[in-house]
Amino acid sequence: MNKSELIDKVASDRGVTKAHAKAAVESVLDNISEALARKEAVRLVGFGTFGVRERAARMARNPRTGESIPLPKTNVPFFKPGKELKERVN
């Protein structure tokens, strides 16, 4: 399911226009993104947790030249599914 399919599903499930559903979906995604940018976790009980982890600095290798290149530490988003979501999938 992609974003437009999700918007269509929300619109049909809730009996709202696609414009209202699009606004709702985009608002949720924007708020999650903004919280992650502030390095805050977003906990949706029963669904899961979105968060940010720091990836340590490390050395990498350029596959073309074989040269070692230092990579700085970076922040990466993650999602940890909740118990109810895990049970529903299995």
Phi, psi and omega in degrees: 000130176257182185299316181293325176293322177296317178299315178300318181294315178298316180299315182287322180293323185259356178066038178242169179288160177297327179296316178293319179296319179298317179298319180294313181297314181295325177296315178299311182296320178297317181293322176296315180299317180295319178296317179294324177297329176274005181063033176260144176279149176241111183256119177247099186304130181089343180251302180160186182234130171262139180205183180233133175241148177269126176265125184296155174296148181203171177261140177233170181236132175288116184294335181283316185254343183080001182288139175280136183231129176283132175255130180287166175294147180222161174258134180233137177285152175218163175229129176245114182293146177279170183302314182296321179293318178300316180295322181292324180288323181269000000 
